[in-house]
Amino acid sequence: MTLRAANLALKFLLELASVAALAYWGTTIDSGVVGALIAIAASAATIALWGRFAAPRSEHRLHTASRVPFELAVFALAALALLDAGQTVLAVILATLAVTNIALLTRLEQWDR
């Protein structure tokens, strides 16, 4: 696997991890039905927004100048959600991988993929 392919795979895994992090965060808000509903709403909103504005095949995909901050915000919110849920190590890992991925996306000129 080339570095370019591995970096795109990392980006996809970060997207999935962000959805999972926000769902996990929701379950820590409340132990009952409310927590489950928050987990579902947070992950569903993330999936819907990413699918509409950041997915490569979306008809409404933001231009790169707008999409980059959007994607960064999603990863940052996921890391902050993990911090809020008491998962400091996971938050640092997610943030570190996101920063690494962003640097490589820029260096390898992969933002339009």
Backbone as JSON, one array per atom type, in Angstrom:
{
  "sequence": "MTLRAANLALKFLLELASVAALAYWGTTIDSGVVGALIAIAASAATIALWGRFAAPRSEHRLHTASRVPFELAVFALAALALLDAGQTVLAVILATLAVTNIALLTRLEQWDR",
  "N": [[0.85, -1.17, 0.0], [0.59, 2.17, -0.85], [1.88, 5.32, 0.43], [0.11, 7.39, -0.13], [-2.35, 6.04, -0.52], [-2.59, 4.83, 1.99], [-2.87, 7.1, 3.59], [-5.34, 8.14, 2.75], [-6.93, 6.03, 3.56], [-6.55, 6.24, 6.3], [-7.84, 8.68, 6.73], [-10.5, 7.95, 6.23], [-10.87, 6.1, 8.31], [-10.6, 7.85, 10.47], [-12.88, 9.38, 10.1], [-14.87, 7.47, 10.67], [-14.13, 6.9, 13.31], [-14.66, 9.34, 14.48], [-17.46, 9.49, 14.36], [-18.06, 7.32, 16.01], [-16.88, 8.23, 18.4], [-18.47, 10.45, 19.04], [-20.91, 9.18, 19.38], [-20.31, 7.54, 21.57], [-19.74, 9.53, 23.47], [-22.32, 10.6, 23.75], [-23.58, 8.54, 25.14], [-22.46, 8.83, 27.6], [-23.6, 11.01, 28.7], [-26.05, 10.5, 29.86], [-27.35, 7.69, 31.56], [-29.57, 6.37, 30.72], [-32.41, 6.24, 28.55], [-32.25, 8.8, 27.49], [-29.49, 9.26, 27.15], [-28.97, 7.33, 25.2], [-30.51, 8.34, 23.11], [-29.22, 10.79, 22.66], [-26.73, 9.84, 21.85], [-27.43, 8.55, 19.45], [-28.5, 10.72, 18.01], [-26.28, 12.49, 17.87], [-24.37, 10.98, 16.44], [-25.83, 10.44, 14.09], [-26.29, 13.02, 13.1], [-23.67, 13.8, 12.57], [-22.96, 11.95, 10.56], [-24.86, 12.62, 8.59], [-24.24, 15.34, 8.02], [-21.55, 15.14, 7.23], [-21.83, 13.45, 5.04], [-23.29, 15.08, 3.32], [-21.74, 17.45, 2.99], [-18.97, 16.84, 2.9], [-18.36, 14.37, 1.78], [-16.78, 12.61, -0.88], [-18.32, 12.04, -3.21], [-20.56, 13.6, -3.01], [-23.11, 15.74, -4.17], [-23.31, 18.22, -3.12], [-20.92, 18.89, -2.07], [-18.61, 20.78, -0.24], [-16.47, 23.45, -1.35], [-12.92, 23.19, -1.39], [-11.67, 25.18, 0.24], [-13.66, 25.75, 2.09], [-14.4, 23.25, 2.97], [-12.18, 22.1, 4.28], [-11.89, 23.45, 6.87], [-14.37, 22.61, 7.89], [-14.09, 19.78, 8.03], [-11.94, 19.66, 9.8], [-13.16, 20.73, 12.05], [-15.05, 18.74, 12.67], [-13.36, 16.6, 13.41], [-12.07, 17.79, 15.58], [-14.23, 18.29, 17.32], [-14.96, 15.66, 17.87], [-12.69, 14.76, 19.25], [-12.8, 16.49, 21.45], [-15.22, 15.63, 22.53], [-14.49, 13.07, 23.38], [-12.65, 13.81, 25.34], [-14.38, 15.11, 27.15], [-15.85, 12.93, 27.9], [-14.12, 11.66, 29.5], [-12.08, 10.2, 28.38], [-9.19, 10.66, 27.94], [-6.73, 9.68, 26.85], [-7.59, 8.41, 24.47], [-8.66, 10.65, 23.21], [-6.38, 12.2, 22.76], [-4.97, 10.49, 21.06], [-6.74, 10.38, 18.86], [-6.75, 13.1, 18.09], [-4.03, 13.47, 17.49], [-3.65, 11.66, 15.37], [-5.42, 12.83, 13.56], [-4.22, 15.35, 13.09], [-1.82, 14.51, 11.95], [-2.83, 13.24, 9.66], [-4.03, 15.43, 8.37], [-1.79, 17.01, 7.83], [-0.46, 15.32, 6.04], [-2.41, 15.11, 4.02], [-2.31, 17.67, 3.04], [0.43, 17.9, 2.27], [0.65, 15.85, 0.37], [-1.12, 16.7, -1.46], [-3.91, 15.95, -1.43], [-6.45, 16.86, -0.85], [-8.61, 17.12, -2.54], [-9.65, 14.65, -2.96]],
  "CA": [[0.0, 0.0, 0.0], [1.38, 3.4, -0.92], [1.61, 6.33, 1.46], [-1.1, 8.12, -0.52], [-3.51, 5.18, -0.24], [-2.68, 4.67, 3.44], [-3.36, 8.34, 4.16], [-6.78, 8.2, 2.49], [-7.55, 5.04, 4.44], [-6.53, 6.84, 7.64], [-8.89, 9.69, 6.78], [-11.77, 7.24, 6.36], [-10.94, 5.58, 9.68], [-10.84, 9.0, 11.35], [-14.3, 9.72, 9.96], [-15.61, 6.46, 11.44], [-13.8, 7.09, 14.72], [-15.37, 10.54, 14.94], [-18.86, 9.1, 14.57], [-18.07, 6.46, 17.2], [-16.56, 9.06, 19.57], [-19.65, 11.25, 19.38], [-21.92, 8.27, 19.91], [-19.87, 7.18, 22.92], [-19.96, 10.71, 24.31], [-23.75, 10.69, 24.04], [-23.95, 7.56, 26.16], [-21.94, 9.25, 28.91], [-24.41, 12.14, 29.19], [-27.1, 9.94, 30.71], [-27.27, 6.24, 31.46], [-30.83, 5.81, 30.25], [-32.89, 6.48, 27.19], [-31.76, 10.1, 27.05], [-28.13, 9.05, 26.66], [-29.05, 6.59, 23.93], [-31.02, 9.26, 22.09], [-28.15, 11.75, 22.36], [-25.73, 9.09, 21.07], [-27.97, 8.35, 18.1], [-28.62, 12.02, 17.35], [-24.95, 13.03, 17.59], [-23.75, 10.23, 15.34], [-26.63, 10.63, 12.87], [-26.03, 14.38, 12.6], [-22.32, 13.78, 12.0], [-23.01, 11.21, 9.3], [-25.64, 13.39, 7.61], [-23.49, 16.53, 7.62], [-20.36, 14.72, 6.48], [-22.3, 12.93, 3.76], [-23.76, 16.17, 2.47], [-20.77, 18.51, 2.74], [-17.57, 16.43, 2.79], [-18.18, 13.11, 1.05], [-16.24, 12.84, -2.23], [-19.33, 11.94, -4.28], [-21.72, 14.43, -2.71], [-23.42, 16.82, -5.11], [-23.25, 19.47, -2.37], [-19.62, 18.94, -1.4], [-18.06, 22.12, -0.11], [-15.19, 23.69, -1.99], [-11.82, 22.86, -0.49], [-11.44, 26.25, 1.23], [-14.7, 25.65, 3.12], [-14.47, 21.87, 3.46], [-11.07, 21.81, 5.2], [-12.28, 23.82, 8.24], [-15.49, 21.76, 8.31], [-13.55, 18.49, 8.42], [-11.15, 19.88, 11.02], [-14.11, 20.93, 13.15], [-15.62, 17.44, 13.03], [-12.35, 15.85, 14.16], [-11.86, 18.49, 16.86], [-15.4, 18.02, 18.19], [-14.87, 14.26, 18.31], [-11.64, 14.7, 20.28], [-13.33, 17.16, 22.64], [-16.23, 14.75, 23.1], [-13.77, 12.04, 24.13], [-12.13, 14.46, 26.56], [-15.51, 15.33, 28.04], [-16.28, 11.62, 28.38], [-13.09, 11.13, 30.38], [-11.18, 9.34, 27.62], [-8.1, 11.56, 27.56], [-5.76, 9.0, 25.97], [-8.23, 8.26, 23.15], [-8.78, 11.99, 22.62], [-5.05, 12.6, 22.28], [-4.67, 9.64, 19.9], [-7.56, 10.85, 17.74], [-6.26, 14.42, 17.67], [-2.7, 13.29, 16.88], [-3.84, 11.05, 14.05], [-6.06, 13.82, 12.69], [-3.21, 16.35, 12.7], [-0.91, 13.82, 11.02], [-3.56, 13.06, 8.41], [-4.19, 16.74, 7.75], [-0.48, 17.4, 7.3], [-0.2, 14.5, 4.85], [-3.35, 15.51, 2.98], [-1.77, 18.9, 2.47], [1.72, 17.62, 1.63], [0.44, 14.97, -0.78], [-2.15, 17.34, -2.29], [-5.03, 14.99, -1.5], [-7.69, 17.43, -0.33], [-9.72, 16.99, -3.49], [-9.97, 13.23, -3.16]],
  "C": [[0.9, 1.24, 0.0], [1.02, 4.35, 0.21], [0.33, 7.08, 1.15], [-2.35, 7.32, -0.2], [-3.7, 5.01, 1.27], [-3.24, 5.93, 4.09], [-4.86, 8.51, 3.93], [-7.54, 7.19, 3.35], [-7.61, 5.57, 5.87], [-7.64, 7.88, 7.77], [-10.26, 9.03, 6.96], [-11.93, 6.68, 7.77], [-11.17, 6.68, 10.7], [-12.3, 9.44, 11.28], [-15.15, 8.76, 10.79], [-15.37, 6.63, 12.94], [-14.51, 8.31, 15.3], [-16.83, 10.25, 15.22], [-18.96, 8.27, 15.85], [-17.81, 7.28, 18.47], [-17.77, 9.88, 20.0], [-20.79, 10.38, 19.91], [-21.57, 7.86, 21.35], [-20.11, 8.33, 23.9], [-21.43, 10.81, 24.71], [-24.17, 9.73, 25.14], [-23.45, 7.95, 27.54], [-22.73, 10.41, 29.5], [-25.47, 11.65, 30.18], [-27.07, 8.43, 30.52], [-28.53, 5.59, 30.9], [-31.13, 6.11, 28.8], [-32.37, 7.8, 26.65], [-30.35, 9.98, 26.48], [-28.11, 8.33, 25.33], [-29.53, 7.5, 22.8], [-29.98, 10.3, 21.69], [-27.07, 11.07, 21.51], [-26.18, 8.91, 19.63], [-28.02, 9.67, 17.35], [-27.25, 12.59, 16.97], [-24.29, 12.3, 16.43], [-24.52, 10.4, 14.04], [-26.39, 12.0, 12.26], [-24.65, 14.44, 11.95], [-22.31, 13.09, 10.65], [-23.73, 12.02, 8.23], [-24.86, 14.61, 7.11], [-22.26, 16.18, 6.8], [-20.77, 14.24, 5.08], [-22.73, 14.03, 2.8], [-22.63, 17.13, 2.07], [-19.32, 18.07, 2.52], [-17.34, 15.16, 1.98], [-17.74, 13.38, -0.39], [-17.29, 12.82, -3.34], [-20.58, 12.78, -4.05], [-21.9, 15.52, -3.77], [-23.31, 18.19, -4.44], [-21.93, 19.61, -1.61], [-19.08, 20.37, -1.39], [-16.77, 22.25, -0.91], [-14.1, 23.5, -0.95], [-11.62, 23.9, 0.6], [-12.47, 26.22, 2.36], [-14.73, 24.26, 3.76], [-13.37, 21.57, 4.48], [-11.44, 22.23, 6.63], [-13.44, 22.97, 8.77], [-14.97, 20.41, 8.81], [-12.73, 18.6, 9.7], [-12.06, 20.03, 12.24], [-14.72, 19.61, 13.61], [-14.62, 16.64, 13.86], [-12.09, 16.48, 15.53], [-13.01, 18.23, 17.82], [-15.37, 16.59, 18.71], [-13.83, 14.11, 19.41], [-12.12, 15.36, 21.58], [-14.41, 16.32, 23.32], [-15.58, 13.63, 23.91], [-13.18, 12.6, 25.42], [-13.24, 14.63, 27.59], [-16.0, 14.01, 28.65], [-15.22, 10.96, 29.26], [-12.09, 10.21, 29.69], [-10.02, 10.16, 27.06], [-7.12, 10.91, 26.59], [-6.34, 8.85, 24.57], [-8.36, 9.61, 22.45], [-7.45, 12.44, 22.04], [-4.67, 11.78, 21.05], [-5.45, 10.13, 18.69], [-7.05, 12.18, 17.2], [-4.91, 14.3, 16.97], [-2.81, 12.68, 15.5], [-4.48, 12.03, 13.07], [-5.07, 14.86, 12.2], [-2.23, 15.74, 11.7], [-1.57, 13.66, 9.66], [-3.72, 14.37, 7.65], [-2.88, 17.21, 7.12], [-0.16, 16.61, 6.02], [-1.15, 14.83, 3.7], [-2.85, 16.76, 2.26], [-0.5, 18.63, 1.68], [1.55, 16.8, 0.36], [-0.62, 15.49, -1.75], [-3.35, 16.43, -2.52], [-6.37, 15.58, -1.04], [-8.86, 17.27, -1.29], [-10.08, 15.55, -3.79], [-11.07, 12.81, -2.23]]
}
